[in-house]
Amino acid sequence: MSASVQPTPTRPVFVLGCPRSGTTLLQLMLHAHPRIALPPETLPHGLKGMAGRVAERITDGPPTLGSALGIALRAYAEEHGKVRWGDKRPAYALHVAEILRLFPDAQFVHLVRDGRDCVASLLRMPWWHRGFHEAVATWAQVVDTTRKYARELGPDTWYHLRFEDLVADPAGQLRGVCGFLGEEYAPGTTEPHRLAGMAVPARKTWHRRTHGALDTTRAGTWTTRLTPDQLRLSEAVLGEWLTSYGYELAGAVRPDPAELLRYRRVEVPHRAPHAKRRTLDRLARVREPGPVACRPAVG
């Protein structure tokens, strides 16, 4: 995908996607760019040794959340000799509106991975305790939400690419991302493993693959990891979205109606908190007397 408009090269960059979609890999790739710095998800880990100085700058800056976060992220970039800053976190997929209120000029890079692979991977994570139906509902919610943002924000602010294409053709895909960001392509971005030891906390053993060369065998593992019943439900629920992103369905037969009902009983309460938060946020904005976008201190 190519961008038709070249954005200002100082806009903050946010990488997002469903958990287990490869966002850490993309973070490392962009962090390998000579002008871009994206910290680990645990920002204090990245600010080790700088916390005192950063705290002083936050205290001296504007009294807004956007200013505080911007100062911390920019300090991380400066520590690495970079001029472009941003952040990566899968959960940002459901908080784009809040990010835009803090950083109105933000750019978003959405990494999409086959939902069946995301579900299969989530079920193998030591920190995932919510079961199969919740895993399916998580991918569905992220894709449903991000597609709406993509339509609303347009190609100057929103960019998406597929994980499978990224690992198969890293140079080609990263050229597209860099073009969207208004940056020159840097060949070093195709070797993210060189930074993994520094940027990925050792305790996150589930990211161990980032320490090695790019592995195309990670695509399509759902064929051996999902049971027939799981595949039937996954394709019944996610099929339309999967095909819209170019993923071929296995053609599994429809699941038992009772199984679909069990899924719906999980999906509705899964989405409810986000829907409630959006409604309350809209009401709060209507009642606010003036502009609410926080202006970060961007130098």
KOLZAGU-954206 format. One record per residue: x, y, z of N, C-alpha, C in turn; residue in three letters. Coordinates in steps of 0.02 Angstrom, whole numbers, plus 50000, padded with zeros to 5 digits. Layout:
XYZXYZXYZALA;...
END
This chain:
500424994150000500005000050000500445006150000MET;500275011149960500665017349958500235023149977SER;500535028350007500175034150028500185039349973ALA;499625042749962499585047749910499825054549935SER;499855055350001500055061650030500665060550075VAL;501165064550068501755063950110501655067950175GLN;501625064550233501505068050296502125071650322PRO;502015076150369502565079550402502965074450441THR;503635074050431504035068750461504175069450535PRO;503795073550571503895073950643503275071650680THR;502795069050645502175066750677502315060350718ARG;502015059750778502105053650818501815047550782PRO;502135041850793501955035650759501705030650811VAL;501125027650797500855022550843500715016150804PHE;501015010650827500925004050797500425000250839VAL;499934997150806499414993650842499174987550803LEU;498764983450835498494977450804498234972750857GLY;497954967250836497724962250884498334959250919CYS;498274957450983498824953951016499034947750976PRO;499674946550972499974940950936499924941750860ARG;499904948050838499874949250766500554951250737SER;501074951750779501744953450754501934960750766GLY;501574964250810501714971350821502404972350852THR;502644967650892503324968350920503844967950865THR;503744963550818504204963050761504214969650722LEU;503634972450708503604978750671503904984450712LEU;503804984350777504114989350821504874989250813GLN;505164983250815505894982650809506134984950740LEU;505744983350689505934985550622505954993150617MET;505444996350643505435003650639505955006750686LEU;506075003550742506575006050788507275005650757HIS;507365001050709508005000450675508115006150624ALA;507605010050611507675015650565508085021150599HIS;508545024350563508985029250594508635035450621PRO;507995036550604507645042450627507065040950674ARG;506895034550683506295032650720506465028550782ILE;506145030150838506245026250900505565024350928ALA;505465017950938504855015350970505065011051029LEU;504875012851090505095009251149504735002651159PRO;504994998451205504614992451224503954994551255PRO;503484989851260502834991551288502894994151359GLU;503374991751396503494994251464503975000151458THR;503695006151451504105012051439504635013251493LEU;504475012351558505005013451608505625009251596PRO;505535003251566506114999151549506565002851500HIS;506255006351453506635009951403506935016351430GLY;506655019051485506905025351513507385024251571LEU;507605018051579508065016551634508675021051632LYS;508805024351687509375028951690509205036051671GLY;508605037151645508405043851624507805046451664MET;507515042251707506885043951741506895050651775ALA;507445052151810507485058551845507435064551799GLY;507835064351745507825069851697507145070551663ARG;506845064851647506195065051614505665067851661VAL;505695065951724505215068551773505265076151779ALA;505875078751778505965086051781505665089451720GLU;505765086651662505495089651601504735089351601ARG;504455083951627503725083451631503455088751678ILE;503795089751735503575094651784503595101751755THR;504105103051715504185109751686503745110851624ASP;503465105451597503065106051536502345107751550GLY;501935108351497501225109751505500885104351547PRO;500385106251587500045101451632499515097251595PRO;499735093451545499265089251508499565082251503THR;499115077351496499345070451487499735069751422LEU;499505073151370499855072851306500565075451312GLY;500655080851350501325083551360501775078551396SER;501515075551451501915070851491502125064851450ALA;501645061851414501805055951374502275057751317LEU;502145063451285502575065651230503285066851252GLY;503375069851311504045071151337504405064551349ILE;504065059751379504375053251394504585049651330ALA;504135049551281504285046051219504835049651179LEU;504825056251181505345060051145506025059051179ARG;506025058651246506645057551283506955050751263ALA;506515045751254506765039151234507085039651164TYR;506755043451120507035044251052507705047951054ALA;507745053151094508365056951099508925052651126GLU;508775048351174509275043951203509585039351150GLU;509195037851099509435033551044509645037550983HIS;509705044150991509925048350936509425048950880GLY;508785048350896508255048650845507855055050852LYS;507535057050797507125063150798506375061650795VAL;506215055550777505505053650768505325048850825ARG;504765050250859504585046050916503875043350908TRP;503715038450949503055035350946503015029750997GLY;502555025150986502455019751034502115013851000ASP;502155008051032501835001951007501474998551064LYS;500854996751051500464992951100499844990351064ARG;499734983751065499134981151032498484984451056PRO;498444985951121497834988751149497644995551120ALA;498124998951088497975005351058497435004751005TYR;497334998750978496834997750926496144999850949ALA;496014999451014495365001251042495365008151074LEU;495925011751067495985018351099496245023651051HIS;496095022850987496335027650938496045034650951VAL;495405034950969495095041450982495455045151038ALA;495635041551091495985044751147496675047151125GLU;497025043151085497685045051062497645051351019ILE;497145051850977497065057650934496905063950974LEU;496585063151031496445068951073497085071351106ARG;497545066751120498185068551149498665071051095LEU;498665067751037499125069350983498725069850918PHE;498425075550904497995076350844498345074850778PRO;499005075250776499365074050714499665067050710ASP;499445062550754499725055750756499605051950691ALA;500055047250677499975042550622499945035550650GLN;499535031250619499425024550645499615019350592PHE;499995014350615500175008650572499845002550602VAL;499374999750566498984993950590499244987650556HIS;499484983050597499724976650571499184971350580LEU;498984968350524498454963250524498764956450514VAL;498534951650553498754944650545498134940250540ARG;498194934950503497644930150496497344928750566ASP;496694930050572496374929250637496424922350666GLY;496444917250623496514910450647497194909350679ARG;497714912450651498384911950681498414915850747ASP;498094921650749498094925550812497754921650867CYS;497184918650851496814914750901497234908850924VAL;497534905150877497944899350895498534901450938ALA;498834907150923499404909550962499194911851031SER;498644915451036498414917751101498294911851149LEU;498024906551123497864900751165498494897451194LEU;499074899051166499704896151189500104900851233ARG;499834906851246500184911851287500084910651361MET;500614911251402500544910151474500114915451508PRO;500024921251476499634926651506498914926851482TRP;498734922351436498044922251411497634917151450TRP;497144919551487496744915151530495994915551516HIS;495824918351457495114919651444494784914851395ARG;495154909951371494854904751330494794906151256GLY;494544901151220494514901351147494014906551122PHE;493414906651149492904911251125493124918451134HIS;493454919951189493694926751201494244928551150GLU;494654923751132495184925051083494874926851015ALA;494374923150995494024924650932493704931550936VAL;493374932950991493034939451000493534945251000ALA;494134944051026494644949351027494854951350957THR;495004946350914495204947950846494634951450809TRP;494024948850818493444951850784493344959150805ALA;493414960550869493304967350892493844972050866GLN;494474969850867495014974150843494924975650769VAL;494774970650729494694971750657494084976150643VAL;493534974750676492934978750667493054986050684ASP;493404987250740493534994150762494024997650717THR;494564994350699495084997650659494844999150588THR;494414995050561494154996450493493765002950493ARG;493415004350547493045010650551493525016550555LYS;494055015850594494545021250598494895022350531TYR;495045016850495495375017450430494945021650382ALA;494295020450383493845024250339493805031550360ARG;493785032750425493705039550449494335043850442GLU;494915040850453495535044650456495875045450389LEU;495805040650345496095041350278496825039550273GLY;497105039550211497785036950198498345041450224PRO;498195047550244498725051850271498875050150344ASP;498375046950377498435045650449498445038250466THR;498145034050422498065026950438498375022650382TRP;498755017550403499075013050356499025005950383TYR;498845001250341498834994350365499234989850318HIS;499514984650346499874979550309499774972950343LEU;499894967550306499794960850333500454958050359ARG;500404954550414500994951350444501314946550395PHE;500904942650360501154937650314501564940850258GLU;501344946650234501714950150182502364953150210ASP;502334955350272502914958350303503484953450310LEU;503344947350331503884942350340504104939450273VAL;503664939450223503844936650157504234941650115ALA;504074948050122504404953250083504534959350127ASP;504984958750175505084964150223505304970750190PRO;505744970350142505984976450110505424980050074ALA;505024976350036504484979449999503964982450045GLY;503774978750097503264981250143503514987250184GLN;504144987050204504404992650244504514998850201LEU;504634997950137504655003850093503975007350094ARG;503445003350094502775006250096502645009850161GLY;502845006850217502755010050282503145016550286VAL;503775016350265504195022350267503905027850222CYS;503645025950164503335030850121502745034150154GLY;502335030250187501765032950224501985037850278PHE;502535036250312502785040550366503185046550340LEU;503305046750275503695052250248504425051550262GLY;504665045350270505365044050285505685040250228GLU;506345041050222506715037050174506765029850199GLU;506725025150153506805018150171507515016850195TYR;507575012950249508235011150277508305003550275ALA;508785000850238508874993550233508934990050300PRO;509214993450350509314990250415508674988250449GLY;508114990850426507474989150457507264981950445THR;507594978650397507414971750383507784966750428THR;508194969350475508564964950520508394966650593GLU;507774965950612507564967950679507884963850735PRO;508114957750719508404953550771509034956550802HIS;509344961250766509954964350792509794968950852ARG;509174970950859508974975350914508584971750968LEU;508374965650956507924962151002508214961651072ALA;508864960251077509164959551143509124965851184GLY;509104971651151509084978051187508374980551198MET;507934979351150507274982451152506714977851176ALA;506834971251181506314966651204506514963951272VAL;506134965451325506304962951391506374955351392PRO;506884952851426507024945651427506454941551457ALA;506074944751503505534941151536504974939251486ARG;504934942751430504414941251381504654935651335LYS;504644929651362504894923851325504474922351263THR;503854924651261503434923451203503644927551142TRP;504134932051152504404935851096505094933151074HIS;505244927051093505914924351080506064924051005ARG;505554923350964505674922850892505954929350863ARG;505844934950898506104941250872506864941550875THR;507174936950912507904936750918508234933150859HIS;507844930250816508114926650759507914929850693GLY;508144926850638507974929450572507234928750559ALA;506974932650512506264932350495506064925350474LEU;505494923150498505274916250489504584916050456ASP;504564914250393503934914050357503494908150378THR;503784903350414503384897550435502884899350490THR;502934905450517502464907550568501774908950539ARG;501734909550473501094910850440500744904250425ALA;500114903850444499724897950429499784892350479GLY;500034893750539500114888450589499434886150616THR;498914889950602498244887850626498044881050598TRP;498334879150542498134872750511498294866750556THR;498784867550599498964862050645498804863550717THR;498654869850733498544871750803497814872150823ARG;497374873350775496664873750792496334866950782LEU;495884865150827495504858950819494974860050765THR;494694854750737494164855550687493584859850712PRO;493384858850775492844862850803493034870250808ASP;493644871550829493874878450834493904881750765GLN;494134878050716494174880750648493474882350622LEU;493004877950634492314879150610492034885650639ARG;492124886650703491854892650734492234898850711LEU;492894898350707493304904050686493094906450617SER;493014901950570492844903950502492114906250497GLU;491684903450537490984905650537490934912850562ALA;491324914550613491294921250643491724926250607VAL;492324924250587492814928850559492874928650483LEU;492514924150452492604922850381492574929050336GLY;492064933250346491994939150303492584943850309GLU;492824944950370493404949250380494034946050352TRP;494104939450362494704936050336494754936750261LEU;494214935550225494234935950152494344943150129THR;494094948050167494194955050147494924957050150SER;495314953550192496034954950196496444950150153TYR;496104946050114496454941750067496644934950094GLY;496364932950150496504926250177496014921150150TYR;496274915550128495854910350100495564905950155GLU;494914904550150494594900450200494704893050185LEU;494694888950237494784881850229494134878550205ALA;493584882150210492944879350188492634874750240GLY;492784876050303492514871850357491754872450359ALA;491424867050376490694867050380490474871450438VAL;489864873550436489604877950489489614874350556ARG;489774877950610489754874750676489044873550699PRO;488984869650750488334868250779488024874750805ASP;487374875950793487054882150817487164883450892PRO;487184878150930487294878951002487984881851016ALA;488474879950976489154882550985489184889950966GLU;488834891850913488794898950895488454902950949LEU;487944900150979487604903651034488064904651093LEU;488464899551108488944900251163489444905751149ARG;489654906251085490104911651067489774918451076TYR;489164919251053488824925651058488744927751131ARG;488654922951174488584924551245489234927151275ARG;489794925551243490434928251264490574934851229VAL;490414935251165490574941151125490224947451150GLU;489594946951168489214952951188489514956251250VAL;489624952551305489944955851362490674957851349PRO;491004954451302491684956251284491714963251254HIS;491234964851213491224971351180490904976851222ARG;490514974951271490124979851309490544985351342ALA;491104983851376491484989251408491734994451358PRO;491964992251300492204997051250491635001351224HIS;491064998351211490485002151187490265007251240ALA;490255005151302490065009751356490555015551361LYS;491205014051356491715019251360491645024251304ARG;491495021851244491405026351187490805030951197ARG;490255028051223489655032051235489785037451287THR;490105035551343490245040451395490725045751370LEU;491195043751328491675048651301491325053751257ASP;490865051251215490495055951171490075060851213ARG;489755058351265489355062751308489805067851342LEU;490385065751365490835070351399491075075851352ALA;491205074051289491445079051241490895084051224ARG;490275081751222489725086351209489665091551264VAL;489795089351326489715093851384490315098351395ARG;490875096751363491475100751374491395107651342GLU;491635112851376491535119751352491965121651293PRO;492515118151280492955120251227493385114551203GLY;493905115951162494345110651136494675106851193PRO;494765100351182495045096151235495695092851214VAL;495895093551152496505090251130497105092851168ALA;497475088351198498065090251236498645091651188CYS;498995097051200499565098751157500215096551189ARG;500525091351161501165089151189501715094151174PRO;502205094351218502785098551206503225094951156ALA;503215097051093503575093351041504215096751019VAL;504385102251049505025105251034505025109050968GLY;
END
